[in-house]
Amino acid sequence: MNIGGARGQPFAATALNTRIAFLLELARRLHQYGTTAPRLEMAIAGSAQRMGLVADVWSSPTALIISFTDMAQGDEGVAHTTQVMRLAPGDVNLARLCEADRIADQVIAGALDLREGFHRLRALDRPEGRLARLAVIASYGLSAACVVALFLHSSWPDLLTAALIGLIIGTISVLSLSRPRLAVASDAISALVATTIAIMVSAFVVPLAIKAVVLASLIVLIPGMSLTTAVRELSSQHLVAGVARMGGAVSTLLKLTFGTVAATQLCAAVGIRARDYALPPLPSWLDYPTLLLGAFGFAILFRAARKDWPVVMGAVMVGYLATRWGGQISGYLPGAPFGVFLGGFVLSALANFYARFAHRPGALIREPGIILLVPGSVGFRSMSFLLDRDTELGMDTGVLLLTLLVSLVAGLMFGDLLVSPRRSL
C-alpha cells in the first residue's frame, strides 16, 4: 500500500470506531501473513494518516500494540484508544498479503466502503482447501530435491531420499496446523523422522550422505528467513522484535538439532549403522532443471497466487544466479559473503522497482527471492557441531553464519538505497 499521503475527505464523516476497526483488522492480517515489524508499522501508520488518524504502532512477532488519535482534535488530542493484540508468529502467504494490500488501497482511494473492506479482510481468514494442502506437501519434496542438486551436489539416491523425506515432513507440518499439541513439537519430530529414515535407507537399501540428506529434507523448517528478518529488524532499531524473532529462530534450531541427535542415538542403540560414503555426484546439467522445479516448489510454499507464479519463480532464480555469479567472481564457492550480498542487493532493488511501477507488494519478489540465500543451514550445522562437543568447528561455523547474515542484510539495505521503496509492503 502507498506510504503516507494526505488525509482523505471521504473519511471525515466516518465513525471513529469504524476506522479503528478496519485498521486493527488490517494490522492483524499483515502480521498473520508474515510482514516484518518495520514494514507493518509503516503500513498501518500511513493508512491511519490517510484516514485522519495518528497511529502509534508497536509490532513484535507475538503481539501488536496500537494507539489511535483523531487528527481532527489538533495537536492537543490524546490517544482515544489503545489496542493490545496477542498473536501467533506469522507465516508468509503472498496471495493473501497481496489481497489485503489491494483491499487497503481500494478503501484508502474511496473505491470501497470501510465496512465492506473490513468484512473482506475478515473473509481472508478462511482455511486452506485439501488441494492447497496437498500442493504445500509436494512443495516440501521439491524444495528438498532442489537443495540436494544445487548446493550439496550429492547423488541420485540422496536426491530421491531427500524428496521422499520432504514429503513426509510436509505432511507432518500440514497436520500440525490444526493440532496445537503436535505443532509445539513438530520441528523435533520432523528432525527425528528425517534422520531415522535416512539412516535406515542407508543401512538397508543404498548408501547415502546422511548429513546432506537430513539437511536437505529439513531445509524448509530451518529458520533461515527468521534469522535474516531478525537481523533486518535489529539493524532498523526494532530491537524488541528483532531479539524476540532471533530467540524464536534459535529455539527452532535447537529443536531440530535435538531431533537429529536423538534419532542418531536411538538407531545406534538398536544396532542400525548407516553406510555413509559418497556415490557418484549428480551431473552438472541438472542444476538448471532442478532450479526451475525448486522455484515452482517455493512459489507454492509461499502460497503465491497462480497469476504470480512467474514473478515468484523468476525472483527465486534471479536470487540464486546473482549469488552464484557473485561467488564466482569473488573467487569463492556460491554462497560466499560477496555472492550473498550481491543477491540481496539485486533482489531488494528489483522488489522496490516492481512495487513502484506495478503498484503491488514488493514482497512478491523480496521474500521468495532470498529463500536460497538465507544461511539457515549454516546455523543448523553450527548447533549440530556444538551438541557433538566440537566447540571449535561449531564456533567457526557460527562466525560464518553471522558473516552471511550481515552480508545479506547489507545487500537488502543497499538495494533500498538504490531504488527507494514507495510502498510499505
Backbone torsions as a table, in degrees:
resi	resn	phi	psi	omega
1	MET	NA	156.1	-177.6
2	ASN	-65.5	145.5	-179.6
3	ILE	-89.3	132.3	172.1
4	GLY	66.9	-149.9	-178.8
5	GLY	107.1	164.2	-178.5
6	ALA	-78.0	161.6	179.1
7	ARG	-69.3	134.4	-179.5
8	GLY	-83.5	137.2	-179.5
9	GLN	-64.9	-33.6	-178.4
10	PRO	-58.7	-17.3	-177.1
11	PHE	-93.7	-4.4	-176.2
12	ALA	-62.2	-35.5	-177.1
13	ALA	-96.7	2.8	-178.7
14	THR	-84.0	138.4	-178.2
15	ALA	-58.4	142.8	-179.0
16	LEU	-59.9	-42.2	-178.7
17	ASN	-63.5	-33.0	178.9
18	THR	-67.4	-43.3	178.7
19	ARG	-65.0	-42.1	-179.3
20	ILE	-65.8	-41.2	-179.7
21	ALA	-61.0	-41.9	179.1
22	PHE	-63.9	-45.3	-178.4
23	LEU	-65.4	-37.4	177.3
24	LEU	-65.0	-41.5	179.0
25	GLU	-67.5	-37.9	177.0
26	LEU	-63.4	-44.2	178.9
27	ALA	-62.2	-40.9	178.7
28	ARG	-60.3	-44.2	-178.2
29	ARG	-68.7	-41.7	179.1
30	LEU	-62.6	-40.4	177.2
31	HIS	-64.3	-44.0	-177.9
32	GLN	-63.2	-31.5	-176.3
33	TYR	-96.9	21.9	166.7
34	GLY	86.5	19.0	179.0
35	THR	-71.9	135.2	180.0
36	THR	-70.7	160.4	-176.4
37	ALA	-57.6	-47.2	-178.8
38	PRO	-61.5	-42.6	-177.4
39	ARG	-72.8	-36.0	178.0
40	LEU	-65.4	-45.7	179.6
41	GLU	-62.0	-39.8	178.8
42	MET	-65.7	-41.7	-178.1
43	ALA	-65.1	-45.8	-177.2
44	ILE	-71.0	-40.8	178.3
45	ALA	-62.9	-42.1	178.9
46	GLY	-66.7	-41.6	179.0
47	SER	-65.6	-40.0	179.2
48	ALA	-62.3	-40.6	179.4
49	GLN	-62.0	-39.2	178.4
50	ARG	-66.7	-20.8	179.4
51	MET	-99.9	11.1	177.0
52	GLY	81.6	24.1	-179.5
53	LEU	-125.3	158.2	168.7
54	VAL	-110.4	124.1	-179.2
55	ALA	-117.8	121.9	172.0
56	ASP	-98.1	111.9	-169.6
57	VAL	-111.6	133.9	172.5
58	TRP	-125.6	119.8	-176.3
59	SER	-120.2	138.1	172.6
60	SER	-137.3	170.3	-178.9
61	PRO	-61.0	-20.1	-175.9
62	THR	-125.4	7.6	-178.2
63	ALA	-160.9	157.1	172.4
64	LEU	-132.2	134.5	173.1
65	ILE	-126.6	122.4	-177.1
66	ILE	-133.2	127.5	173.6
67	SER	-108.6	134.3	-177.4
68	PHE	-115.4	137.6	175.6
69	THR	-130.9	136.5	179.4
70	ASP	-80.4	120.3	-179.4
71	MET	-66.0	-20.1	-178.8
72	ALA	-66.3	-18.4	180.0
73	GLN	-86.5	-1.7	177.2
74	GLY	82.2	-168.9	-175.3
75	ASP	-69.7	-19.1	-177.1
76	GLU	-86.8	-1.4	-178.5
77	GLY	-67.6	141.2	176.5
78	VAL	-106.3	166.2	-177.7
79	ALA	-60.0	127.0	179.7
80	HIS	-77.0	-35.0	-177.4
81	THR	-156.2	149.4	174.3
82	THR	-127.2	125.9	-176.8
83	GLN	-111.7	135.3	176.7
84	VAL	-118.2	124.4	-179.5
85	MET	-121.9	124.8	174.6
86	ARG	-92.6	119.2	-172.8
87	LEU	-129.5	151.8	172.6
88	ALA	-76.7	152.5	176.5
89	PRO	-55.3	137.6	-176.3
90	GLY	-80.3	164.1	177.3
91	ASP	-131.7	141.1	-174.2
92	VAL	-64.1	125.9	173.4
93	ASN	-135.8	95.4	-170.8
94	LEU	-66.7	-37.6	-178.0
95	ALA	-63.2	-46.9	-178.2
96	ARG	-74.9	-30.5	174.7
97	LEU	-63.0	-44.4	178.4
98	CYS	-64.8	-37.0	179.4
99	GLU	-68.3	-41.4	176.9
100	ALA	-62.8	-39.5	177.4
101	ASP	-63.8	-40.8	-180.0
102	ARG	-66.1	-41.7	179.0
103	ILE	-63.2	-44.0	179.9
104	ALA	-62.5	-41.7	178.6
105	ASP	-62.4	-41.4	-179.9
106	GLN	-66.6	-39.3	178.8
107	VAL	-65.9	-46.2	-178.7
108	ILE	-63.9	-35.7	179.9
109	ALA	-76.6	-8.9	-179.4
110	GLY	85.9	5.7	179.9
111	ALA	-82.7	-10.3	-177.4
112	LEU	-139.8	134.3	179.5
113	ASP	-66.6	146.7	-178.4
114	LEU	-58.9	-43.5	-179.3
115	ARG	-65.3	-41.0	178.1
116	GLU	-65.7	-39.7	176.8
117	GLY	-61.9	-39.7	177.6
118	PHE	-61.0	-45.6	-179.1
119	HIS	-67.0	-34.1	177.7
120	ARG	-69.1	-36.3	175.1
121	LEU	-64.8	-41.9	178.0
122	ARG	-60.9	-37.1	-177.3
123	ALA	-67.8	-17.0	178.4
124	LEU	-68.9	-17.7	-176.9
125	ASP	-84.8	45.7	179.1
126	ARG	-96.6	148.6	179.6
127	PRO	-70.4	152.0	177.9
128	GLU	-72.4	146.9	177.8
129	GLY	-75.7	171.3	-178.6
130	ARG	-63.2	-39.8	-179.4
131	LEU	-64.5	-39.7	178.7
132	ALA	-64.4	-39.3	178.7
133	ARG	-66.7	-39.7	177.2
134	LEU	-64.5	-37.8	178.1
135	ALA	-64.5	-38.9	178.0
136	VAL	-64.3	-41.5	177.3
137	ILE	-60.0	-43.9	178.5
138	ALA	-62.9	-33.8	-179.2
139	SER	-65.7	-29.9	176.0
140	TYR	-62.9	-43.9	178.8
141	GLY	-65.7	-42.4	178.6
142	LEU	-64.1	-39.7	180.0
143	SER	-64.6	-42.4	179.1
144	ALA	-63.3	-43.7	178.6
145	ALA	-63.7	-37.5	179.6
146	CYS	-62.1	-43.4	-179.1
147	VAL	-65.6	-40.5	179.1
148	VAL	-59.6	-44.8	-174.9
149	ALA	-77.0	-41.1	-171.8
150	LEU	-83.4	-37.5	-171.3
151	PHE	-111.9	-36.2	-174.7
152	LEU	-95.3	-20.4	177.5
153	HIS	47.8	48.9	-176.7
154	SER	-90.8	-158.3	-173.5
155	SER	-100.5	173.3	177.6
156	TRP	-60.7	-46.2	177.2
157	PRO	-58.4	-38.0	177.5
158	ASP	-62.6	-43.7	-178.4
159	LEU	-62.9	-47.7	-177.0
160	LEU	-66.9	-40.7	179.4
161	THR	-66.1	-43.4	178.7
162	ALA	-61.7	-40.3	178.8
163	ALA	-63.9	-42.0	178.9
164	LEU	-63.6	-46.1	178.5
165	ILE	-63.7	-37.3	177.1
166	GLY	-58.0	-39.8	177.7
167	LEU	-64.1	-40.4	179.7
168	ILE	-66.0	-43.3	179.5
169	ILE	-66.4	-37.4	175.6
170	GLY	-59.7	-39.4	177.5
171	THR	-64.0	-43.1	178.3
172	ILE	-61.8	-42.7	-178.1
173	SER	-65.4	-42.0	179.1
174	VAL	-66.3	-41.2	178.5
175	LEU	-64.3	-33.6	-177.7
176	SER	-70.4	-17.6	-180.0
177	LEU	-63.4	-31.2	-179.4
178	SER	-109.0	9.2	-179.8
179	ARG	-131.1	91.4	-175.1
180	PRO	-56.1	-38.0	-178.7
181	ARG	-67.2	-36.3	176.0
182	LEU	-71.6	-35.5	-176.8
183	ALA	-61.4	-35.1	-178.5
184	VAL	-61.2	-38.3	-175.3
185	ALA	-109.4	10.1	-173.2
186	SER	-63.0	-35.1	180.0
187	ASP	-64.5	-48.3	179.7
188	ALA	-64.9	-40.6	178.9
189	ILE	-63.3	-43.1	179.8
190	SER	-61.8	-44.2	179.0
191	ALA	-64.7	-38.9	177.9
192	LEU	-62.7	-46.8	179.9
193	VAL	-64.6	-45.1	-177.6
194	ALA	-61.6	-46.0	-178.2
195	THR	-67.8	-40.6	179.8
196	THR	-62.9	-46.1	180.0
197	ILE	-64.0	-42.9	-179.5
198	ALA	-61.6	-42.3	179.8
199	ILE	-66.7	-41.7	-178.9
200	MET	-67.6	-40.5	176.6
201	VAL	-63.5	-42.3	-179.8
202	SER	-67.1	-33.6	-177.8
203	ALA	-77.7	-35.7	-170.2
204	PHE	-116.0	-13.9	-175.1
205	VAL	-117.5	-67.4	-176.8
206	VAL	-150.1	142.1	179.2
207	PRO	-61.6	141.6	-179.5
208	LEU	-130.9	157.8	166.3
209	ALA	-84.4	93.4	-167.9
210	ILE	-56.3	-49.7	-176.4
211	LYS	-62.3	-38.7	179.6
212	ALA	-66.0	-43.2	-178.9
213	VAL	-65.4	-45.9	-179.5
214	VAL	-64.1	-43.6	-179.9
215	LEU	-61.5	-44.8	-178.8
216	ALA	-66.6	-41.1	-177.1
217	SER	-69.3	-26.4	-179.9
218	LEU	-95.5	3.8	-168.8
219	ILE	-59.1	-33.6	-178.6
220	VAL	-70.6	-30.9	-178.1
221	LEU	-83.3	-22.7	-178.9
222	ILE	-66.8	127.4	-168.7
223	PRO	-82.0	54.5	177.0
224	GLY	-65.1	-40.2	179.0
225	MET	-64.9	-39.6	179.8
226	SER	-65.5	-40.8	178.0
227	LEU	-62.1	-43.9	-180.0
228	THR	-65.2	-44.2	178.8
229	THR	-62.4	-38.8	179.1
230	ALA	-60.9	-44.5	179.5
231	VAL	-67.6	-36.7	176.9
232	ARG	-62.6	-41.6	179.6
233	GLU	-69.1	-39.7	177.2
234	LEU	-63.1	-40.8	-178.9
235	SER	-68.3	-22.9	177.5
236	SER	-97.0	15.4	176.0
237	GLN	69.1	19.9	170.8
238	HIS	-91.6	75.3	-165.4
239	LEU	-69.9	-43.4	-178.2
240	VAL	-64.3	-46.9	179.8
241	ALA	-62.6	-42.8	-178.6
242	GLY	-65.0	-44.5	-179.7
243	VAL	-66.4	-42.1	179.6
244	ALA	-63.2	-42.9	-180.0
245	ARG	-67.8	-37.2	177.0
246	MET	-63.2	-41.9	177.6
247	GLY	-62.3	-41.2	177.4
248	GLY	-63.6	-40.3	179.3
249	ALA	-65.4	-41.8	179.4
250	VAL	-65.2	-39.3	178.6
251	SER	-64.6	-37.0	176.5
252	THR	-65.4	-43.2	176.6
253	LEU	-59.0	-41.4	179.8
254	LEU	-64.3	-41.6	179.1
255	LYS	-65.1	-41.9	178.2
256	LEU	-64.6	-42.9	-179.6
257	THR	-65.4	-41.3	177.3
258	PHE	-60.1	-42.1	179.8
259	GLY	-61.3	-42.5	179.7
260	THR	-68.2	-41.7	179.4
261	VAL	-66.0	-42.8	179.4
262	ALA	-62.1	-42.3	179.3
263	ALA	-64.2	-41.1	178.7
264	THR	-61.6	-43.7	-179.8
265	GLN	-68.2	-39.0	179.0
266	LEU	-64.9	-43.3	178.7
267	CYS	-64.6	-39.7	178.1
268	ALA	-65.6	-34.5	-178.5
269	ALA	-66.7	-31.1	179.5
270	VAL	-97.5	8.5	173.4
271	GLY	85.0	16.7	178.3
272	ILE	-92.2	116.3	-177.6
273	ARG	-116.2	128.9	-179.8
274	ALA	-78.7	143.7	172.0
275	ARG	-91.9	94.6	-170.6
276	ASP	-101.0	85.8	171.6
277	TYR	-146.9	158.4	-168.1
278	ALA	-81.0	137.8	170.8
279	LEU	-97.6	171.3	177.9
280	PRO	-53.7	134.8	-175.6
281	PRO	-71.6	166.3	177.2
282	LEU	-67.2	148.4	177.5
283	PRO	-66.1	148.5	-176.0
284	SER	-65.9	-27.5	-178.3
285	TRP	-66.5	-14.1	-177.2
286	LEU	-77.3	-11.9	-175.6
287	ASP	-57.3	-48.8	-172.1
288	TYR	-75.4	-41.1	172.1
289	PRO	-60.6	-37.7	178.7
290	THR	-67.5	-38.1	177.3
291	LEU	-61.2	-40.9	178.7
292	LEU	-63.6	-45.5	179.0
293	LEU	-66.5	-39.5	178.0
294	GLY	-63.7	-40.5	177.9
295	ALA	-62.5	-38.8	176.3
296	PHE	-63.7	-41.8	177.7
297	GLY	-62.5	-39.8	179.6
298	PHE	-69.9	-32.0	176.1
299	ALA	-62.0	-38.3	177.1
300	ILE	-72.7	-41.7	-177.4
301	LEU	-61.1	-36.9	179.2
302	PHE	-85.8	8.0	176.5
303	ARG	55.4	43.6	177.0
304	ALA	-76.3	148.2	174.5
305	ALA	-66.7	153.1	-175.6
306	ARG	-58.7	-37.3	-179.7
307	LYS	-66.5	-19.2	-179.3
308	ASP	-97.8	-1.0	-180.0
309	TRP	-55.8	-45.5	179.1
310	PRO	-59.5	-38.8	179.9
311	VAL	-65.7	-47.0	-178.6
312	VAL	-65.1	-45.3	179.6
313	MET	-63.1	-40.0	177.5
314	GLY	-62.7	-38.9	179.3
315	ALA	-64.4	-42.8	178.8
316	VAL	-61.4	-44.4	-178.0
317	MET	-69.3	-39.5	177.9
318	VAL	-63.2	-43.4	179.6
319	GLY	-60.5	-45.2	-179.8
320	TYR	-66.3	-46.4	-177.0
321	LEU	-66.1	-38.5	177.5
322	ALA	-64.4	-41.2	178.7
323	THR	-66.2	-41.9	-180.0
324	ARG	-64.8	-43.6	179.4
325	TRP	-65.8	-42.0	178.6
326	GLY	-62.6	-38.5	177.5
327	GLY	-66.3	-36.7	-179.3
328	GLN	-69.7	-42.0	-177.5
329	ILE	-74.4	-18.7	177.1
330	SER	-90.0	-1.9	175.1
331	GLY	86.0	12.3	179.8
332	TYR	-119.0	174.8	175.6
333	LEU	-70.8	158.4	175.5
334	PRO	-56.1	138.9	-177.6
335	GLY	101.1	-3.2	176.0
336	ALA	-65.3	160.3	-174.6
337	PRO	-52.6	-43.6	-178.5
338	PHE	-66.8	-38.2	177.9
339	GLY	-63.0	-41.6	178.0
340	VAL	-65.9	-41.1	176.9
341	PHE	-59.5	-46.6	-178.4
342	LEU	-64.1	-42.1	178.3
343	GLY	-60.5	-45.0	178.0
344	GLY	-64.0	-39.5	179.6
345	PHE	-62.4	-48.8	-178.6
346	VAL	-63.6	-44.9	-176.8
347	LEU	-67.3	-40.4	179.4
348	SER	-63.1	-44.4	178.9
349	ALA	-64.6	-43.4	179.0
350	LEU	-63.4	-40.0	-179.5
351	ALA	-63.3	-43.9	179.2
352	ASN	-68.3	-37.4	177.4
353	PHE	-63.3	-45.1	179.3
354	TYR	-62.6	-45.3	-179.1
355	ALA	-63.1	-37.1	-176.5
356	ARG	-69.3	-41.0	-172.8
357	PHE	-99.9	-24.8	176.9
358	ALA	-93.3	-10.3	-179.6
359	HIS	56.2	42.3	177.5
360	ARG	-135.9	163.7	-177.1
361	PRO	-60.4	131.4	174.7
362	GLY	-67.4	-13.2	177.6
363	ALA	-59.6	-23.4	176.9
364	LEU	-58.8	-30.5	178.6
365	ILE	-101.3	-42.0	-171.8
366	ARG	-67.6	-48.1	-173.0
367	GLU	-69.8	-53.3	178.3
368	PRO	-70.7	-25.8	-176.7
369	GLY	-65.2	-32.9	-176.3
370	ILE	-92.5	3.5	-175.1
371	ILE	-62.6	-34.7	178.9
372	LEU	-88.1	0.1	178.9
373	LEU	-100.9	-27.4	-173.3
374	VAL	-66.0	138.1	-173.2
375	PRO	-91.6	42.2	-179.3
376	GLY	-63.3	-35.9	180.0
377	SER	-63.9	-32.2	177.6
378	VAL	-66.0	-41.0	176.6
379	GLY	-63.3	-39.6	177.7
380	PHE	-62.7	-44.0	178.7
381	ARG	-65.0	-38.4	179.3
382	SER	-62.4	-44.3	177.6
383	MET	-63.8	-38.8	180.0
384	SER	-63.2	-43.4	178.7
385	PHE	-62.7	-40.9	-178.9
386	LEU	-65.9	-40.2	178.6
387	LEU	-70.8	-24.6	173.9
388	ASP	-82.4	5.1	179.0
389	ARG	66.1	22.9	172.7
390	ASP	-95.4	76.5	-171.3
391	THR	-63.7	-41.5	-176.5
392	GLU	-62.8	-47.9	179.7
393	LEU	-68.4	-35.4	178.0
394	GLY	-63.9	-42.9	178.8
395	MET	-68.6	-38.8	179.0
396	ASP	-62.7	-42.5	177.5
397	THR	-67.5	-34.3	177.0
398	GLY	-64.3	-38.0	175.9
399	VAL	-64.4	-40.1	176.6
400	LEU	-62.2	-40.4	176.9
401	LEU	-58.2	-47.6	-179.4
402	LEU	-63.1	-39.9	179.6
403	THR	-62.9	-43.7	-179.2
404	LEU	-68.3	-39.0	177.9
405	LEU	-62.6	-45.9	179.7
406	VAL	-63.9	-39.8	179.9
407	SER	-62.9	-43.8	-178.8
408	LEU	-66.7	-46.3	-179.5
409	VAL	-64.6	-38.3	176.8
410	ALA	-62.0	-41.3	177.3
411	GLY	-61.6	-42.3	178.2
412	LEU	-64.0	-39.3	179.9
413	MET	-68.2	-42.1	178.7
414	PHE	-68.4	-32.2	174.9
415	GLY	-63.9	-37.8	175.3
416	ASP	-64.1	-32.8	178.2
417	LEU	-71.5	-36.7	-178.8
418	LEU	-68.5	-47.6	177.8
419	VAL	-124.7	102.7	-175.4
420	SER	-68.0	138.2	179.2
421	PRO	-71.4	134.7	175.5
422	ARG	-106.2	-3.6	178.6
423	ARG	-128.3	153.0	-173.1
424	SER	-80.3	-23.7	-175.8
425	LEU	-102.6	NA	NA
